[in-house]
């Protein structure tokens, strides 16, 4: 058994001085901001550049989370900064539904061409990924005239009420927040490690149609090509193709949530390109605008046009500053060949993590890599039914001491996820991987029995 306590506090693991500005700001934050909006690290960012950031006390960190897959083009990319500065000097807001502007039209045109598939596309802009998901469901219901929506266990689609209902994990996202909207259903998501096959998922879907809701009453099926908060489990091509065929047969709208997987993160502009599957609707956000709040729904024109004028929108949706940033991001992805860069990052990380797994085969149960979307699932005794949540949280908690920013995820919180900037310098990536390896050695040396079980 491991010796780690699952309730280890990041603050306790992070050494600070009495004069620390981080300490002062954390105390002020706890007095000013509701506890529900917690923070992983008591590290307050003063400035950042590409894959590195510095806190208020002058400490340097390598950011392997990029604000949860948002800064794919790195922090403060010069091209994005210049585009934002130019736009702010012109105007910051008019509301795209009142007085629209060129950048919104140009961005929609770019997205319509970039999203996979031969069908004519249209877009709408909102502010957050959750908003994009909610609007995608609205569009699907308007198009089909149906009520039901099917999602997958372990999926994450946001923190608003409908998005929470779609999310397939209770704690911390849904606990205490019900009731949720009706007509939302969940089926298992495939995972070879945990013994769930594509056939199991398809069979569960068929059973759902016999027991709970007829397919003729289902407006949409929504899933992530790679589950984000769920643990970076990849949807097999076989599953995506089976869902595409089913949706075509039953008149169901297939929604692919590419909020975390989009904009070069997996080695393609969008992850669903690997499967050759065209979504009816796609939700995008996170990496779209280099850190500026922007999200979109992009889909087949005849489906997107189902809602009447005024049925979709939002005051800040399609912010001119966000659109300017997004256009710059798309230029950077193309000019710097960031899709191929993501593949390079993934290959380099795979080599390092394979060596780490060879040292701790009973701890690291599986390494999952698609481009620069990387996960390590930690187990006890090599048993998939024994998630090593405690060790995972200990590694996250101690990462800041080693100058790393790491994130966890997974159904049981036992997955370490790495989301480096696609622009990360090779030397900085090597340094980060060395620090991660050192963290494992440091923490497991205190529990050698656990490491060798």
C-alpha positions in Angstrom: 0.0 0.0 0.0 1.2 3.5 -0.6 1.9 5.9 2.2 0.4 9.0 0.7 -2.6 10.7 2.2 -5.2 11.5 -0.4 -6.1 14.9 1.2 -2.6 16.3 0.9 -2.7 20.1 0.6 -0.8 21.8 -2.2 -0.2 24.8 0.1 1.5 22.5 2.7 3.7 21.1 0.1 4.8 24.5 -1.2 7.5 26.1 0.8 7.1 29.8 1.2 8.5 32.6 3.3 6.7 34.9 5.7 7.3 37.8 3.2 5.8 35.8 0.3 3.5 37.8 -2.0 2.0 34.4 -2.9 1.0 33.9 0.8 -0.4 37.4 1.0 -2.5 37.0 -2.1 -3.7 33.6 -1.2 -5.0 34.9 2.1 -6.7 37.8 0.4 -8.1 35.5 -2.2 -9.7 33.3 0.4 -11.4 36.3 1.9 -12.6 37.7 -1.4 -13.4 34.8 -3.7 -15.9 32.0 -2.9 -14.2 28.7 -1.9 -16.0 26.9 -4.8 -13.7 28.7 -7.2 -10.5 27.1 -5.8 -7.0 27.1 -7.2 -4.7 24.2 -7.7 -1.5 26.1 -6.7 -1.0 29.1 -4.4 1.2 30.5 -7.1 0.2 33.9 -8.4 1.4 34.7 -11.9 3.3 38.0 -12.4 4.3 37.4 -16.1 4.7 34.5 -18.6 6.5 33.9 -21.8 5.8 30.9 -24.1 6.1 27.8 -21.9 7.4 29.5 -18.8 5.8 31.7 -16.1 7.1 33.6 -13.1 5.2 34.2 -9.8 4.9 37.2 -7.6 7.9 36.1 -5.6 10.1 35.7 -8.8 10.0 31.9 -8.9 10.1 30.3 -12.4 7.9 27.4 -13.5 7.5 25.4 -16.6 3.8 25.4 -17.5 2.7 21.9 -18.5 -1.0 22.8 -18.3 -1.2 26.0 -20.4 -4.3 27.1 -18.6 -6.0 23.8 -19.4 -5.0 23.5 -23.1 -5.8 27.2 -23.8 -2.4 28.6 -24.7 -1.5 26.2 -27.5 0.6 29.0 -29.1 2.3 29.7 -25.8 2.0 32.7 -23.4 2.1 36.1 -24.9 2.9 35.1 -28.5 4.1 38.3 -30.2 1.7 37.9 -33.1 -1.3 37.5 -30.8 -0.2 40.4 -28.6 0.1 42.6 -31.6 -3.3 41.6 -33.0 -5.0 42.3 -29.7 -3.2 45.6 -29.2 -4.3 46.8 -32.7 -7.9 45.8 -32.1 -8.2 47.4 -28.6 -6.9 50.6 -30.0 -9.8 50.6 -32.6 -12.6 49.4 -30.3 -13.2 46.7 -27.7 -16.9 45.9 -28.0 -20.0 46.7 -30.0 -21.8 43.3 -29.7 -21.8 41.2 -32.8 -25.6 41.0 -32.8 -25.9 44.8 -32.8 -23.0 46.2 -34.9 -20.9 43.4 -36.3 -17.4 43.7 -37.6 -15.1 42.3 -40.2 -13.0 40.0 -37.9 -16.0 38.0 -36.8 -17.0 37.3 -40.5 -13.4 36.4 -41.4 -13.0 34.1 -38.4 -16.3 32.3 -39.2 -15.2 31.9 -42.8 -11.8 30.4 -41.6 -13.5 28.0 -39.2 -16.0 26.9 -41.7 -13.2 25.8 -44.1 -11.0 24.3 -41.3 -13.7 22.0 -39.7 -13.5 18.6 -41.3 -16.1 17.5 -43.9 -17.4 18.4 -47.3 -20.7 19.9 -46.2 -21.3 23.6 -46.3 -20.6 25.0 -42.8 -21.8 27.9 -40.7 -20.7 29.2 -37.3 -21.9 31.1 -34.2 -19.7 32.7 -31.6 -20.1 32.6 -27.8 -17.8 33.2 -24.9 -17.1 29.8 -23.2 -17.0 26.1 -24.0 -20.0 25.4 -21.8 -22.0 28.0 -23.8 -20.9 26.4 -27.0 -22.2 23.0 -25.7 -25.5 24.4 -24.6 -26.0 26.2 -27.9 -25.1 23.0 -29.8 -27.9 21.2 -28.0 -30.3 24.0 -28.7 -29.5 23.8 -32.4 -29.8 20.1 -32.5 -33.2 20.2 -30.8 -34.4 23.0 -33.1 -33.3 21.0 -36.1 -34.8 17.6 -35.1 -37.8 18.7 -33.0 -36.6 16.0 -30.5 -35.8 16.1 -26.8 -33.2 13.4 -25.8 -29.5 13.8 -25.7 -27.0 10.9 -25.2 -23.6 11.5 -23.6 -20.8 9.3 -22.2 -19.6 8.3 -18.8 -16.6 10.3 -17.8 -17.2 13.0 -20.4 -16.9 16.7 -19.4 -18.9 19.3 -21.2 -19.0 22.3 -18.8 -20.3 23.7 -15.6 -23.5 25.4 -16.6 -26.7 23.4 -15.8 -27.3 21.6 -19.0 -23.6 21.1 -19.6 -23.3 19.6 -16.0 -26.2 17.2 -16.9 -24.2 16.0 -19.9 -21.0 15.6 -17.9 -20.5 12.0 -16.8 -18.9 12.6 -13.4 -20.4 13.7 -10.1 -17.6 15.1 -8.0 -16.8 17.9 -8.1 -18.8 19.0 -11.0 -22.3 18.0 -10.2 -22.3 17.4 -6.5 -24.9 19.6 -4.7 -26.0 21.3 -7.9 -29.1 19.4 -9.0 -31.8 19.0 -10.2 -30.6 18.8 -13.8 -32.5 18.9 -17.0 -34.4 15.8 -18.0 -33.9 13.7 -21.1 -30.1 13.3 -20.7 -28.7 9.8 -20.9 -25.3 8.3 -20.4 -23.5 5.2 -21.8 -20.0 3.7 -21.1 -17.0 5.2 -22.9 -14.5 2.6 -24.3 -11.3 2.0 -22.3 -9.1 -1.0 -23.0 -7.3 -0.6 -19.7 -10.6 -0.8 -17.8 -12.1 -3.6 -19.9 -14.7 -1.5 -21.8 -14.8 -2.2 -25.5 -16.4 -0.4 -28.4 -18.8 -3.2 -28.6 -19.8 -2.7 -25.0 -20.5 1.0 -25.7 -22.5 0.2 -28.8 -24.4 -2.5 -27.0 -25.2 -0.1 -24.1 -26.5 2.4 -26.6 -28.8 -0.2 -28.2 -30.0 -1.2 -24.8 -30.7 2.5 -23.9 -32.9 2.7 -27.0 -34.9 -0.3 -25.8 -35.2 0.7 -22.2 -35.2 4.5 -21.7 -35.7 6.4 -24.9 -36.5 5.6 -28.6 -33.9 6.7 -31.1 -36.6 8.7 -32.8 -36.8 10.9 -29.7 -33.0 11.5 -29.5 -31.9 14.9 -30.8 -28.2 14.4 -30.4 -25.3 12.2 -29.3 -22.3 14.2 -27.9 -18.8 13.1 -27.1 -15.2 14.2 -27.0 -12.8 12.5 -29.4 -10.5 12.4 -26.4 -12.0 12.8 -23.0 -10.5 15.7 -21.2 -11.4 15.7 -17.5 -12.4 12.1 -17.9 -8.7 11.0 -18.2 -7.6 11.4 -21.8 -9.2 8.2 -23.0 -9.3 8.2 -26.8 -12.5 7.4 -28.7 -11.5 4.6 -31.1 -12.1 5.2 -34.8 -14.4 2.3 -34.8 -16.7 4.0 -32.2 -16.8 7.3 -34.1 -17.6 5.6 -37.3 -20.3 3.5 -35.7 -21.9 6.6 -34.2 -21.8 8.4 -37.5 -23.6 5.5 -39.2 -26.2 5.3 -36.3 -26.9 9.0 -36.4 -27.3 9.0 -40.2 -29.8 6.1 -39.9 -31.8 7.6 -37.1 -31.7 11.3 -38.0 -29.7 12.1 -34.8 -27.3 15.0 -34.7 -23.7 14.0 -33.9 -21.9 16.6 -31.8 -18.2 16.3 -31.4 -16.8 18.3 -28.5 -13.4 19.4 -29.6 -13.0 22.1 -27.0 -9.9 20.6 -25.5 -8.7 18.6 -28.5 -8.8 21.4 -31.1 -6.4 23.8 -32.8 -3.4 21.6 -33.3 -3.3 20.0 -29.8 -3.4 16.4 -31.1 -1.3 16.8 -34.2 -4.2 17.7 -36.4 -6.2 20.9 -36.4 -9.1 18.8 -35.0 -8.8 15.4 -33.5 -11.7 13.9 -35.4 -9.7 14.2 -38.6 -7.9 11.0 -37.6 -11.1 9.0 -37.8 -12.3 10.6 -41.0 -15.6 11.4 -39.4 -17.6 14.6 -40.2 -19.5 16.0 -37.2 -22.9 17.5 -37.7 -22.0 20.1 -35.1 -18.6 20.8 -33.5 -17.9 22.8 -30.3 -14.6 24.6 -30.1 -13.0 26.9 -27.5 -9.8 26.8 -25.3 -7.0 27.0 -27.9 -9.0 29.1 -30.3 -7.8 32.5 -29.2 -4.6 32.2 -27.2 -6.2 32.9 -23.8 -8.9 35.3 -24.8 -12.5 34.2 -24.0 -14.0 32.9 -27.2 -15.9 29.8 -28.2 -17.9 28.7 -31.2 -20.3 26.1 -32.6 -19.4 25.1 -36.2 -21.6 22.8 -38.2 -23.6 21.8 -41.3 -25.3 24.9 -42.6 -28.8 23.4 -42.8 -28.6 22.3 -39.1 -27.0 25.6 -37.9 -29.8 27.6 -39.5 -32.6 25.7 -37.7 -33.0 28.3 -34.9 -34.8 31.5 -35.8 -33.0 34.9 -35.8 -32.5 36.0 -32.2 -32.6 32.4 -30.9 -28.8 32.2 -30.5 -26.3 34.7 -29.2 -24.9 36.5 -26.2 -23.6 39.9 -25.3 -19.9 39.0 -25.4 -20.0 36.2 -27.9 -17.6 36.9 -30.7 -15.8 39.6 -28.9 -13.8 41.7 -31.4 -10.7 41.3 -29.3 -11.2 37.5 -29.1 -11.8 37.3 -32.9 -8.6 39.3 -33.6 -6.6 37.0 -31.3 -8.1 33.9 -32.9 -7.2 35.0 -36.4 -3.7 35.6 -35.2 -3.6 32.1 -33.5 -4.7 30.5 -36.8 -1.9 32.3 -38.6 0.7 31.1 -36.0 -0.5 27.5 -36.2 -0.1 27.5 -40.0 3.2 29.6 -40.2 4.9 27.6 -37.4 3.5 24.2 -38.5 2.2 23.6 -35.0 0.3 20.5 -35.9 3.5 18.7 -36.8 5.2 20.4 -33.8 2.6 18.7 -31.6 3.5 15.4 -33.0 7.2 16.1 -32.3 6.4 17.0 -28.7 4.3 13.9 -28.2 7.1 11.6 -29.6 9.7 13.2 -27.3 7.5 12.9 -24.3 6.7 9.3 -25.2 10.3 8.4 -25.0 10.8 9.9 -21.6 7.6 8.5 -20.1 8.3 5.0 -21.5 11.6 5.1 -19.5 9.8 6.2 -16.4 7.2 3.5 -16.8 10.0 0.9 -17.1 11.2 2.0 -13.7 7.7 2.0 -12.1 5.7 -0.6 -14.1 3.3 -1.2 -11.2 2.6 2.5 -10.6 2.2 3.8 -14.2 -0.6 1.7 -15.6 -0.9 3.4 -19.0 0.5 6.2 -21.0 -1.9 7.8 -23.5 -0.5 10.2 -26.1 -2.1 11.9 -29.0 0.2 14.7 -30.2 0.7 17.0 -27.3 -2.3 15.7 -25.3 -0.6 13.3 -22.9 -1.7 11.4 -19.8 -0.2 9.0 -17.2 -2.7 6.8 -15.3 -1.3 5.8 -11.9 -2.3 2.6 -10.2 -1.6 0.6 -7.1 0.0 -2.8 -7.6 -0.5 -2.5 -11.3 -4.3 -3.1 -10.8 -6.6 -1.0 -13.0 -9.2 -1.4 -10.3 -7.0 0.3 -7.8 -6.5 3.9 -8.9 -3.6 5.6 -7.1 -5.3 8.9 -6.5 -3.2 9.6 -3.4 0.2 9.5 -5.3 -1.2 11.4 -8.2 -2.3 14.2 -5.9 1.0 14.1 -4.1 2.9 14.6 -7.4 0.6 17.5 -8.3 1.1 19.0 -4.9 4.9 18.9 -4.9 5.2 19.9 -8.6 5.5 23.6 -7.8 8.5 23.0 -5.5 10.2 21.5 -8.6 9.3 24.4 -10.8 6.5 22.6 -12.7 2.8 23.3 -13.2 0.9 20.0 -13.6 -2.7 19.1 -13.8 -4.7 15.9 -12.8 -7.8 14.5 -14.2 -9.7 11.2 -14.5 -12.7 9.5 -13.1 -10.8 8.9 -9.8 -8.4 11.8 -10.0 -5.5 9.4 -10.7 -4.3 10.7 -14.1 -1.6 13.2 -14.6 -2.2 15.2 -17.7 0.4 17.1 -19.7 -0.7 19.9 -22.0 2.5 21.8 -23.0 2.4 24.7 -25.4 3.0 23.5 -28.9 5.6 26.2 -29.2 7.6 25.0 -26.1 11.4 25.1 -26.7 13.0 21.7 -26.9 15.4 22.5 -24.1 12.6 23.6 -21.8 10.6 20.5 -22.6 13.6 18.3 -21.7 14.0 20.2 -18.5 10.3 19.7 -17.6 10.5 16.0 -18.3 13.6 15.7 -16.1 11.7 17.5 -13.3 8.7 15.2 -13.7 11.0 12.1 -13.5 12.7 13.5 -10.5 9.3 14.0 -8.8 8.5 10.3 -9.2 11.9 9.3 -7.9 11.7 11.7 -4.9 8.2 10.7 -3.8 8.5 7.0 -4.4 11.8 6.7 -2.7 9.9 7.3 0.5 7.7 4.3 -0.3 9.9 1.7 -2.1 7.4 -1.1 -1.3 4.7 0.8 -3.2 6.9 1.4 -6.2 7.8 -2.3 -6.6 4.5 -4.0 -5.8 
